[in-house]
Amino acid sequence: MKYGHFDDANREYVITNPQTPYPWINYLGNEDFFSLTSNTGGGYTFYKDAKFRRLTRYRYNNVPIDDGGKYFYIKDGDTTWSPGWKPMKTPLDSYECRHGMSYTKFNSSKNGVEAQILQFIPLGFWGELQKVSLKNTSSETKKLKLFSFVEWCLWNAEDDMTNFQRNFSTGEVEIQDSTIYHKTEFKERRNHYAFYNVNAPIDGYDTDRESFLGLYNGFDNPDVVNDGAPKNTVAHGWSPIASHYIEVELQPGESRDFIFMLGYVEVAPEDKWESKAVINKKPAKEMMAKFDTVEKIDAAYGELRAYWDRLLGKINIDSGDDRLDRMVNIWNQYQCMVTFNMSRSASFFESGIGRGMGFRDSNQDLIGFVHQIPERARERIFDIASTQFEDGSCYHQYQPLTKKGNSAIGGDFNDDPLWLILSTTEYIKETGDFSLLDEMVPFDNDASRAKPHFDHLKASFYHVVNNLGPHGLPLIGRADWNDCLNLNCFSEDPNESFQTTGNKKGSTAESLMIAGLFVVYGKEYVKLCKRIGKDVEAQEAEKHVDAMIEAVKKDGWDGDWYLRAYDYYGKKIGSNENEEGKIFIESQGWCTMAGIGQEEGMVEKSLNAVKEHLDCEYGIVLNSPAFTKYYIEYGEISTYPAGYKENGGIFCHNNPWIMIGETVLGRGDQAYEYYTKIAPSFLEDISELHRVEPYVYCQMIAGKEASKPGEAKNSWLSGTASWNFFAITQYILGVKTDYDGLVIDPCIPSKWDGFKMTREYRGATYNIEVQNPEHISKGVKRILVNGSEIDSKIVPILEAGKEHSVQVIMG
């Protein structure tokens, strides 16, 4: 069942039924200031950090779901309704929510009144705009009462939810003209405040939540709205809100626009006060003046649309299948931008409180984003590397506000360092900018310990070399990519965290996933060293990569697939010898991507085993059979019900690793089949089962052993976005960046006639046409560049500022 449709021409998903199976959201903002908005008006807004600078409150795990947001109430006689359907949930005559590229529109109507809301954050601006347009489509005069509503958060979102004895006594606001200022704690250690403004005279206001709603009422039954009159309350101590009240009279056919602004201000400590206890409002007023007319709003909205036109114009395909084209051209790239900005910090599944920017997460997110804004990718690489230690280990995450590493969810995840080689080499291949290798980058954010960025890559490589176990395979540490495979934890206490507890520390638990990862990015490290003239370093590193390949062949092979790990006791995990969890996806993905044992048939056997044991209707499950009891030596992975998350769930992040492995064998039909099973636009018809947004990837789909296979969870913030974009563009469509140009080597479904791709690369535009006359999956017979045949699959770096034709004939 569908709840809307794609509008590809406008790059929008149009929701026509507000009661979606789960809230379907969008992200507003592109750099510092962000807002999440659901298809019914829910969500919240923050500056940089959803924990420490959250402007508006949001209640997770609420009943009913998605309560609280940025709401409007329209009172028309005895009827009260909301343009986003919630919170009033009054049946509407028409409803439409359009989620676009960093903006959302609502178009609704009730009893002869049309309401349109445009929400977006202008480029480079620390404020969210809401253009509210009301139109009388009836033949009678309409006297409407319009109420706005936001609920302020007390800045630290974690403290806001826990420290009630303090927070029930700290709320403070100021009201001046049509602006409500939130200044809780401003007189103490803060130099920032928020405000909510409308560009029209108001007829009243409220800032005290209890007075506005009524103590025992919800957002759908507020006293003030029911009474049709504000109370002009001033919050002092209790929970602060911001609500404007405006009386609107519209003649038949008349319309009126209002511009609301939710803004964030920082002032220098010496400039905090206008007078005693009165905040300095000058910077807020300057912000309001920038967007106080419809013309200014429309211009900013046009700039935002043009911005996304430029970003999404860098890679564009025409495959003949709208579902694939809209994923590659629009939604997958858009999600890559969002995950680059957010990492795993703030969504409707991630609270923005417990996790910041992840070391491994942010490195992987970058590979789906680097072609869009490479200068921001470069900065991000340095931010990540700065949270590394000299031995190559690193903080597992850092807070975006401070950019300093923290150990809130533990450390010693031994796969972390290698991802820095991935992000750095992909950045250089995209840009040709080798200079970042010479930039001085701190260790542990300590400038006195700074070394060239290349030294960080070397430390990453040798962190694996210096942490090998009894079989010559990498020690897993606290965990590798699979954070729930906790082989040194041994937890019997339900009150402790699997990720921060290590009750048995040893040097025996080894990871085959890290082994494959090391071979893939160890080879990239060697290639980079050779490229920059570090031949001795390349020769030495190559020996370690070769030794790892032999270790995997000797002790990492189970006969038909690669082992997953060795546990604390040196016993096999992911082996046919095991009762449960006989085969895992991660090691099959990385060892086949690395091509380990390809000559001996190991890669083919492994991928055949994936198809036989892990594949199902909705994707590839992480392990099989799923665990049905708690294995203390395995940790959290065996605590989930069978078929969910890491225990036999379809963890979409790692499905692309198998897709790429299939391209190593040239099996394009199988690679693409795996792609279509989890690509959201291909799942739109089963939205009532899938539940989450049909326009972005999710983290997890319930696997074949779950009670409801195919049901998805945790959408938006997932490495699934970058890896699927990487897999489809660089390995299946086969247009891959390299140091000397674009390597073109498609691995596509054999039934395809071909495809077209426009690819901006190092300032030039490559118009690529792939023809597949023999209907094969892999193999390139000829490549013509601007009409002249070349003798390589590498299309060289062409003249910047011009368009170039590239004709590829498969065969």
C-alpha positions in Angstrom: 0.0 0.0 0.0 1.2 3.5 -0.9 0.8 6.6 1.3 1.9 9.0 -1.3 4.1 9.2 -4.5 7.4 10.4 -5.8 7.5 13.7 -7.7 10.8 13.3 -9.4 10.6 16.6 -11.4 10.5 18.6 -8.1 12.6 16.1 -6.2 9.9 15.6 -3.6 8.1 12.8 -1.9 4.4 13.7 -1.7 2.5 12.2 1.3 -1.2 12.2 0.8 -2.3 10.2 3.9 -1.1 11.7 7.2 -1.5 8.4 9.0 1.7 6.8 7.6 2.8 3.5 9.2 5.5 5.4 11.1 6.3 9.2 11.1 8.0 10.0 7.8 10.4 12.8 8.3 12.7 15.2 6.6 15.8 17.2 7.6 16.1 20.9 7.2 19.5 22.6 7.2 22.8 21.9 5.6 25.7 22.9 7.9 25.3 24.3 11.5 21.5 24.7 12.1 19.2 21.8 11.7 15.6 20.8 12.1 13.7 17.5 11.9 10.1 17.6 10.8 7.6 14.8 10.4 4.8 14.6 8.0 2.4 15.7 10.7 4.4 18.7 12.1 6.4 16.8 14.7 10.1 17.2 15.3 12.7 19.5 16.8 15.4 22.0 16.0 19.0 22.4 17.2 22.2 24.2 16.6 25.1 21.9 15.8 24.5 19.5 18.7 21.2 17.9 19.4 22.3 17.3 23.0 23.8 20.6 24.1 22.0 23.1 21.8 18.5 21.8 21.3 16.0 24.6 20.9 12.8 22.7 21.1 11.6 19.8 23.1 10.8 16.4 21.6 9.4 13.3 23.4 10.8 9.9 22.1 8.9 6.7 22.7 5.7 8.7 23.3 2.2 7.4 23.3 0.7 8.4 20.9 3.8 8.5 18.8 5.3 11.8 17.5 3.7 14.1 20.0 5.2 17.6 20.3 6.6 19.6 17.5 6.2 23.0 15.8 2.4 23.3 15.5 -0.2 25.7 14.2 -3.8 25.7 15.3 -6.5 27.3 13.2 -9.8 28.0 14.9 -12.6 28.6 12.4 -15.8 29.1 14.4 -16.4 25.8 16.3 -13.9 23.9 14.2 -10.2 23.8 15.1 -7.7 22.1 12.9 -4.0 21.8 12.1 -2.4 22.0 8.6 -0.1 19.1 9.4 -3.1 17.0 10.7 -1.5 16.7 14.2 -1.9 17.7 16.9 -5.7 18.2 16.5 -6.2 15.2 14.1 -9.3 16.9 12.8 -10.3 15.2 9.5 -9.2 17.4 6.7 -10.9 18.1 3.4 -7.4 17.8 1.8 -3.9 17.0 3.0 -0.5 17.0 1.4 3.0 17.0 2.8 5.8 17.4 0.4 9.3 16.5 1.7 11.9 18.1 -0.6 15.6 18.8 -0.5 16.0 20.5 2.9 12.5 21.8 2.9 9.0 20.6 3.7 5.6 21.9 2.5 2.2 21.3 3.9 -0.9 22.0 1.8 -4.2 21.4 3.6 -7.8 22.6 3.6 -10.8 22.6 5.9 -14.3 24.2 5.5 -13.3 26.6 2.7 -9.9 27.6 4.2 -6.6 26.6 2.6 -3.4 26.6 4.6 0.1 26.3 3.1 3.2 26.1 5.2 6.7 26.2 3.7 9.5 25.2 6.2 13.2 25.6 5.5 16.5 26.9 6.8 18.2 29.4 4.5 21.7 28.7 3.5 24.2 29.8 6.1 21.5 30.9 8.5 20.9 30.0 12.2 17.1 30.1 12.0 14.2 28.1 10.6 11.5 29.9 8.5 7.9 29.0 8.3 5.9 30.8 5.6 2.2 30.3 6.6 -0.3 31.2 3.9 -4.0 31.2 4.6 -6.6 31.6 1.8 -10.4 31.9 2.0 -11.8 29.7 -0.8 -15.4 30.0 0.4 -18.0 32.6 -0.6 -18.2 33.9 3.0 -16.0 36.1 5.1 -13.8 34.0 7.4 -12.8 35.2 10.9 -10.0 32.9 11.9 -7.9 32.6 15.0 -4.3 31.4 14.4 -2.2 30.1 17.2 1.5 29.1 16.8 3.2 26.7 19.2 6.7 25.5 20.1 7.9 24.1 23.4 11.4 25.2 24.4 14.0 22.7 25.5 16.2 23.6 28.4 19.3 23.4 26.1 20.9 20.3 27.4 18.4 17.7 26.1 19.7 15.0 28.5 19.4 17.2 31.5 16.0 18.4 30.3 14.7 14.8 30.6 16.2 14.0 34.0 16.9 17.0 36.2 13.3 18.0 36.9 13.9 19.3 40.4 16.1 22.0 38.9 14.4 22.5 35.5 10.9 23.0 37.0 12.4 26.2 38.5 14.6 27.7 35.7 12.4 28.6 32.7 12.7 32.3 31.7 11.4 34.2 28.7 11.1 37.8 27.5 8.3 39.1 25.2 8.8 42.1 23.0 6.4 43.1 20.2 5.9 39.9 18.1 8.9 38.0 19.4 9.1 35.5 22.3 12.7 35.0 23.6 13.8 32.0 25.5 16.6 32.9 27.9 16.7 30.1 30.4 20.2 30.0 32.2 21.3 33.0 30.1 22.2 35.0 33.1 24.6 32.3 34.2 27.1 30.5 32.0 25.3 30.7 28.6 25.9 33.3 25.9 23.1 32.0 23.6 19.4 32.3 23.5 16.6 31.4 21.1 13.6 33.3 19.8 10.3 32.7 17.9 9.1 35.7 15.9 6.3 36.5 13.4 6.4 39.4 11.0 3.0 40.8 11.9 1.4 42.4 14.9 0.0 39.8 17.3 -3.2 39.9 19.4 -1.8 38.0 22.3 0.7 35.3 23.3 1.4 32.6 25.8 4.7 31.3 27.2 3.7 29.0 30.0 2.9 25.5 28.9 0.6 24.5 31.7 -1.5 27.6 31.2 -1.7 27.1 27.5 -2.6 23.4 27.5 -4.2 22.9 30.8 -2.5 20.6 33.3 -4.2 17.4 32.2 -4.6 18.2 28.5 -2.5 17.1 25.6 -1.4 19.0 22.5 -4.7 18.1 20.8 -6.8 19.7 23.5 -5.2 23.0 24.6 -7.3 25.3 26.9 -6.2 28.5 25.1 -7.2 27.3 21.7 -10.5 25.8 23.0 -11.3 29.1 24.6 -10.2 31.0 21.5 -8.3 33.6 23.5 -4.7 33.8 24.8 -3.9 34.3 28.5 -0.7 36.4 27.9 1.2 34.3 30.3 4.9 34.8 31.1 6.8 31.6 32.1 8.8 32.0 35.2 10.3 28.8 36.5 7.9 26.3 34.9 8.1 24.8 31.4 8.4 27.6 28.8 6.7 27.6 25.4 6.2 30.2 22.6 2.7 30.7 21.2 1.6 33.7 19.1 -2.1 34.6 18.7 -3.3 36.3 15.6 -6.8 37.2 14.5 -7.2 36.9 10.7 -10.2 38.1 8.7 -10.3 37.0 5.1 -12.8 38.0 2.4 -13.8 35.5 -0.2 -10.8 34.7 -2.4 -8.4 36.7 -0.1 -5.2 35.3 1.2 -2.6 36.4 3.7 1.0 35.4 4.4 2.8 35.2 7.7 6.5 34.6 8.2 7.5 32.8 11.5 11.2 32.5 12.4 12.7 30.2 15.0 16.2 31.5 15.6 19.4 30.9 17.6 21.7 33.7 18.7 25.2 33.7 20.2 26.6 36.9 21.7 30.0 37.8 23.1 30.0 37.5 26.9 30.5 41.2 27.3 27.6 42.0 25.0 24.9 39.8 26.7 22.8 42.5 28.2 20.8 45.4 26.7 20.1 46.7 30.3 19.7 45.0 33.6 18.1 41.5 33.2 17.2 42.4 29.5 19.0 40.4 26.9 20.8 41.9 23.9 18.2 41.5 21.1 20.1 43.4 18.4 21.5 40.2 16.7 18.0 38.6 16.8 16.4 41.7 15.2 19.1 41.7 12.5 18.2 38.1 11.7 14.5 38.9 11.6 15.1 41.8 9.2 16.8 39.5 6.7 13.5 37.5 6.1 10.6 39.8 7.1 8.9 39.8 3.7 7.5 37.2 1.3 9.9 38.4 -1.4 13.0 37.7 0.9 11.6 34.3 1.8 11.0 33.3 -1.8 14.5 34.5 -2.8 16.1 32.4 0.0 14.0 29.4 -1.0 15.1 29.8 -4.6 18.7 29.9 -3.5 18.2 26.7 -1.5 16.7 25.0 -4.6 19.5 26.2 -6.8 22.0 24.9 -4.2 20.6 21.4 -4.4 20.4 21.6 -8.2 24.2 22.1 -8.2 24.9 19.3 -5.7 22.6 16.8 -7.4 23.9 17.7 -10.8 27.3 16.2 -10.1 26.2 12.6 -10.6 23.1 11.8 -12.7 22.0 8.6 -14.4 19.5 7.5 -16.9 18.9 3.8 -16.6 15.4 3.5 -18.0 14.1 2.5 -14.5 12.6 5.5 -12.6 13.1 3.6 -9.3 16.8 3.3 -9.8 17.2 6.8 -11.2 15.4 8.6 -8.4 17.5 6.7 -5.8 20.9 7.5 -7.5 20.0 11.0 -8.7 18.0 12.3 -5.8 17.3 10.5 -2.6 20.4 8.4 -2.0 22.6 11.5 -2.5 20.3 13.5 -0.3 20.5 11.0 2.5 24.3 10.9 2.2 24.4 14.6 2.9 22.1 14.2 5.9 24.2 11.3 7.3 27.4 13.3 6.7 25.9 16.1 8.8 24.3 14.0 11.5 26.4 10.8 11.7 24.2 8.7 14.1 23.3 11.6 16.4 19.7 12.8 15.7 16.8 11.2 14.0 13.4 9.7 15.2 15.4 6.6 16.3 18.6 8.3 17.5 17.9 10.8 20.3 20.9 13.1 19.7 21.9 12.6 23.3 23.9 9.3 23.6 25.9 9.3 20.4 27.9 12.0 18.7 29.9 11.8 15.5 31.4 8.3 15.2 34.9 7.7 14.0 34.1 4.7 11.8 30.6 6.1 11.0 31.9 9.5 9.8 34.7 8.0 7.7 32.2 5.8 5.9 29.6 8.5 5.5 32.2 10.5 3.7 32.4 8.1 0.7 28.8 9.0 -0.3 29.3 12.7 0.1 32.8 13.6 -1.1 31.8 14.3 -4.7 29.3 16.9 -3.5 31.3 19.3 -1.3 34.9 18.0 -1.2 36.1 21.0 0.9 33.8 20.0 3.7 34.9 16.4 3.4 38.5 17.5 3.8 37.7 19.4 7.0 35.8 16.4 8.3 38.8 14.1 7.7 40.9 16.3 9.9 38.2 16.4 12.5 38.2 12.7 12.6 41.9 12.2 12.5 42.3 14.6 15.4 40.5 12.2 17.7 43.1 9.5 17.1 46.0 8.4 19.3 49.6 7.9 18.3 49.3 4.1 18.4 46.5 4.3 15.8 43.7 3.7 18.2 41.0 6.4 18.6 38.0 7.7 20.4 35.0 5.9 19.1 33.0 9.1 18.8 33.2 12.9 19.3 30.7 15.6 20.0 30.1 17.9 17.0 30.0 21.1 19.2 33.5 20.7 20.6 34.9 18.2 18.0 36.7 16.5 20.9 36.7 12.8 21.4 34.8 11.0 24.2 34.5 7.5 25.5 30.8 7.6 26.4 30.1 4.3 24.6 33.5 2.8 25.1 36.7 2.5 23.1 39.0 -0.2 21.6 36.8 -0.9 18.6 39.6 -2.4 16.5 38.1 -1.8 13.1 37.9 2.0 13.7 41.4 3.1 12.5 41.2 1.4 9.1 38.3 3.5 8.0 40.5 6.6 8.0 42.4 5.1 5.0 39.1 4.6 3.2 38.0 8.2 3.6 41.4 9.7 2.8 42.1 7.7 -0.3 38.6 8.3 -1.7 38.9 12.0 -1.1 42.2 12.1 -3.0 40.9 10.0 -5.9 37.9 12.4 -6.1 39.9 15.6 -5.9 43.5 14.9 -6.8 44.4 16.8 -3.6 47.4 15.1 -2.2 48.3 18.1 0.0 46.1 17.0 2.9 48.7 14.2 3.5 51.2 16.9 4.5 48.8 18.9 6.8 49.7 18.8 10.4 46.9 17.1 12.3 46.9 16.7 16.1 46.6 13.5 18.0 44.0 13.5 20.7 43.2 17.2 19.8 46.6 18.2 21.2 48.3 20.6 18.8 51.7 19.9 20.5 51.3 16.3 19.3 50.5 17.1 15.7 52.0 15.2 12.8 51.4 15.1 9.1 48.1 13.5 8.2 50.0 10.7 6.4 51.4 9.6 9.8 47.8 9.1 11.0 47.2 6.7 8.1 50.4 4.9 8.9 49.3 4.6 12.6 46.0 3.3 11.4 47.6 0.6 9.3 50.1 -0.5 12.0 47.4 -0.6 14.7 46.3 -3.8 13.1 49.8 -5.1 12.6 50.6 -4.5 16.2 47.4 -6.1 17.5 47.3 -9.6 16.1 46.1 -12.7 17.8 47.2 -16.4 18.0 46.3 -17.1 14.4 47.9 -14.0 13.0 44.4 -12.4 12.6 43.4 -9.0 13.9 42.3 -8.8 17.6 38.7 -7.7 17.7 39.1 -5.5 20.8 35.9 -4.5 22.4 34.1 -5.2 19.1 34.7 -4.6 15.4 32.0 -3.1 13.1 29.5 -5.4 14.7 29.3 -3.6 18.1 27.1 -6.3 19.4 29.6 -9.1 19.0 31.2 -8.5 22.4 33.8 -11.3 22.7 35.6 -9.9 25.8 32.5 -8.7 27.8 31.0 -11.7 29.6 28.2 -9.7 31.1 25.8 -11.2 33.7 24.6 -7.9 35.1 21.6 -6.4 33.3 22.5 -3.0 34.6 25.8 -2.7 32.7 26.4 -1.9 29.1 27.8 -4.5 26.7 29.7 -1.8 24.9 31.5 -0.3 27.9 32.0 -3.4 30.0 35.0 -5.7 29.6 35.0 -8.3 32.3 37.6 -10.5 30.7 40.3 -8.8 28.7 42.5 -11.0 26.6 44.5 -11.2 23.4 42.7 -14.2 21.8 39.5 -13.0 20.3 40.1 -12.3 16.6 38.0 -10.9 13.7 37.9 -12.2 10.2 36.0 -9.0 9.2 38.9 -6.8 10.2 41.2 -9.2 8.4 39.3 -8.7 5.1 39.1 -4.9 5.8 42.8 -4.8 6.4 43.5 -6.5 3.1 41.2 -4.1 1.2 42.6 -0.9 2.8 46.0 -2.3 3.3 46.3 -2.6 -0.4 45.0 1.0 -0.7 47.6 2.2 1.7 50.3 0.4 -0.3 49.0 1.9 -3.5 49.0 5.4 -2.0 52.5 5.0 -0.6 53.8 4.0 -4.1 51.9 7.0 -5.6 53.7 9.5 -3.3 57.1 8.0 -3.6 57.3 6.1 -0.3 58.4 2.9 -2.0 60.2 1.4 1.1 57.1 2.0 3.2 55.0 0.4 0.5 57.2 -2.7 0.3 57.1 -3.2 4.1 53.4 -2.7 4.3 52.8 -5.1 1.4 54.5 -7.9 3.4 51.9 -7.4 6.2 49.0 -7.5 3.7 50.3 -10.7 2.1 50.8 -12.3 5.6 47.2 -11.4 6.4 45.9 -13.0 3.2 47.8 -16.2 4.1 46.4 -16.2 7.6 42.9 -15.9 6.3 43.4 -18.8 3.9 45.0 -20.9 6.6 42.8 -20.2 9.7 39.9 -18.1 8.5 38.3 -20.6 6.1 35.6 -23.0 7.1 35.3 -25.1 4.0 32.5 -23.3 2.2 32.7 -19.8 3.7 34.9 -17.5 5.8 34.8 -17.7 9.6 33.5 -14.7 11.4 35.8 -14.7 14.4 37.6 -16.7 17.1 36.2 -16.1 20.6 37.9 -15.5 23.9 38.6 -19.2 24.3 39.9 -19.5 20.8 36.8 -21.3 19.5 35.4 -20.6 16.1 32.4 -18.3 15.5 30.6 -18.4 12.2 31.5 -22.0 11.5 29.5 -25.1 10.4 30.7 -26.5 13.7 28.5 -24.1 15.6 25.0 -24.9 16.6 23.7 -21.4 15.8 25.3 -18.5 14.0 27.0 -20.8 11.5 27.6 -18.1 8.9 27.9 -14.3 9.2 27.7 -11.7 6.4 30.5 -9.4 7.5 33.5 -11.6 6.8 31.9 -12.9 3.6 31.6 -9.3 2.4 35.1 -8.1 3.3 37.0 -11.2 2.4 35.3 -11.4 -1.0 35.8 -7.7 -1.6 39.5 -8.3 -0.9 39.5 -11.3 -3.3 41.1 -13.5 -0.7 41.5 -17.0 -2.2 39.7 -16.1 -5.4 42.1 -18.3 -7.4 41.3 -21.3 -5.1 37.5 -20.7 -5.5 37.0 -19.4 -2.0 35.3 -16.1 -3.2 32.8 -18.0 -5.3 32.0 -20.6 -2.6 31.6 -17.9 0.0 29.1 -15.9 -2.1 27.2 -19.0 -3.0 26.9 -19.8 0.7 25.5 -16.3 1.3 22.9 -16.9 -1.3 22.0 -20.3 0.2 22.0 -19.5 3.9 21.7 -15.7 4.3 19.5 -14.4 1.4 15.8 -14.0 1.8 12.9 -12.1 0.2 13.8 -8.8 1.9 17.6 -8.8 1.8 20.6 -10.6 3.2 20.4 -11.4 6.9 23.5 -10.8 9.1 23.8 -14.3 10.5 22.1 -17.7 10.3 20.7 -19.5 12.1 19.8 -16.7 14.5 20.6 -17.2 18.1 17.8 -18.5 20.3 19.6 -18.3 23.7 22.1 -16.1 25.4 25.7 -16.9 24.7 27.6 -15.0 27.4 30.9 -15.3 25.4 29.2 -13.6 22.4 27.6 -10.7 24.2 24.8 -8.5 23.0 24.3 -10.1 19.6 22.5 -13.0 21.2 20.2 -10.9 23.4 18.0 -9.7 20.5 15.0 -11.8 19.4 15.7 -14.0 16.4 15.5 -12.0 13.2 16.1 -8.5 14.6 19.1 -6.2 14.5 22.4 -8.1 14.6 20.7 -11.4 15.5 19.6 -12.5 12.0 18.2 -9.2 11.0 18.8 -7.7 7.6 21.4 -5.1 8.6 21.3 -3.0 5.4 24.7 -1.4 6.0 26.5 -4.6 5.1 24.4 -5.8 2.2 26.4 -3.6 -0.2 29.6 -5.4 0.8 28.1 -8.6 -0.7 27.0 -6.6 -3.8 30.6 -5.5 -4.3 31.8 -9.0 -3.7 29.5 -10.2 -6.4 31.1 -7.7 -8.8 34.5 -9.2 -8.1 33.2 -12.3 -9.7 31.4 -10.4 -12.4 27.9 -11.5 -11.3 26.0 -8.4 -12.1 22.6 -10.0 -12.1 23.1 -11.2 -8.5 24.6 -7.9 -7.4 21.7 -5.9 -8.7 19.1 -8.3 -7.3 20.6 -7.7 -3.9 20.5 -3.9 -4.5 16.8 -3.9 -5.4 15.8 -5.9 -2.3 16.7 -3.1 0.1 16.5 0.1 -2.1 13.6 2.0 -0.6 12.1 3.2 -3.9 11.7 -0.5 -4.9 9.7 -1.1 -1.7 7.1 1.7 -1.9 4.3 -0.7 -2.7 4.8 -2.6 0.6 4.9 0.5 2.8 2.4 -0.9 5.3 4.9 -3.7 6.0 8.1 -1.8 5.6 6.7 1.1 7.7 9.6 3.6 7.4 10.1 6.2 4.6 10.1 4.8 1.0 12.6 7.4 0.0 15.6 6.7 2.4 17.4 3.7 3.6 17.0 2.2 7.0 19.5 0.5 9.2 17.5 -2.8 9.8 14.8 -4.8 8.2 13.4 -7.8 10.1 14.9 -11.0 8.8 13.5 -14.4 7.8 13.3 -15.7 11.4 11.5 -12.6 12.8 7.8 -12.6 13.6 7.2 -10.0 10.8 9.9 -10.3 8.1 10.3 -7.2 6.0 9.4 -4.7 8.7 12.0 -2.0 8.9 13.4 0.2 11.7 15.9 3.0 12.2 15.7 5.0 9.0 17.9 7.9 7.8 21.1 7.8 9.9 22.8 4.7 8.7 26.0 3.8 6.8 23.6 2.0 4.5 23.2 5.3 2.6 26.9 5.8 1.7 27.6 2.2 1.0 24.7 1.6 -1.3 25.5 4.8 -3.2 29.2 3.6 -3.4 28.1 0.1 -4.5 25.6 1.1 -7.2 27.7 4.0 -8.7 31.2 2.7 -8.5 30.8 -1.1 -8.7 27.5 -2.0 -10.4 27.3 1.0 -12.7 31.1 0.8 -12.5 32.2 4.4 -12.7 34.9 4.5 -10.1 37.3 7.3 -9.2 41.1 6.7 -9.2 44.2 8.8 -8.9 44.6 9.2 -12.7 41.0 9.4 -13.8 37.7 7.4 -13.9 37.9 3.7 -14.1 34.9 2.4 -16.1 34.1 -1.2 -15.6 30.3 -1.9 -15.2 28.9 -5.0 -13.7 25.2 -4.8 -14.6 22.3 -7.1 -15.1 22.8 -8.9 -18.4 19.3 -7.9 -19.7 20.2 -4.2 -19.7 20.9 -2.6 -23.0 23.1 -0.1 -21.2 22.8 3.2 -19.3 23.9 6.8 -19.3 25.7 8.8 -16.6 26.7 12.4 -16.3 29.7 12.7 -13.9 31.4 15.9 -12.8 35.0 15.1 -12.0 37.8 17.5 -11.2 36.1 20.3 -12.9 35.1 18.5 -16.1 31.8 17.0 -17.1 31.9 13.4 -18.4 28.9 12.4 -20.5 29.2 8.6 -20.3 27.1 6.2 -22.4 27.5 2.5 -21.8 26.2 0.1 -24.5 25.7 -3.6 -23.8 24.9 -5.1 -27.3 25.9 -8.7 -26.2 23.9 -8.5 -23.0 26.7 -9.6 -20.7 27.2 -8.5 -17.1 30.9 -7.5 -17.1 33.5 -6.8 -19.7 34.6 -3.7 -21.6 35.5 -4.1 -25.3 36.1 -0.5 -26.3 36.1 3.0 -24.8 36.0 6.1 -26.9 36.7 9.5 -25.4 35.6 12.5 -27.5 35.5 10.1 -30.5 39.0 8.6 -30.0 39.5 5.1 -28.7 41.7 4.6 -25.6 43.5 1.4 -24.7 42.6 1.4 -21.0 39.6 1.2 -18.8 40.9 4.4 -17.1 39.4 7.5 -18.7 42.1 10.2 -18.1 41.6 13.5 -16.4 40.1 15.7 -19.0 40.1 19.5 -19.5 38.2 21.2 -16.8 35.4 23.5 -17.6 34.3 21.5 -20.6 31.9 18.6 -21.4 33.4 15.4 -22.8 31.8 12.4 -24.4 32.7 8.9 -23.2 31.3 5.9 -25.1 31.7 2.5 -23.5 31.0 -0.7 -25.4 30.7 -3.8 -23.3 31.8 -7.2 -24.7 
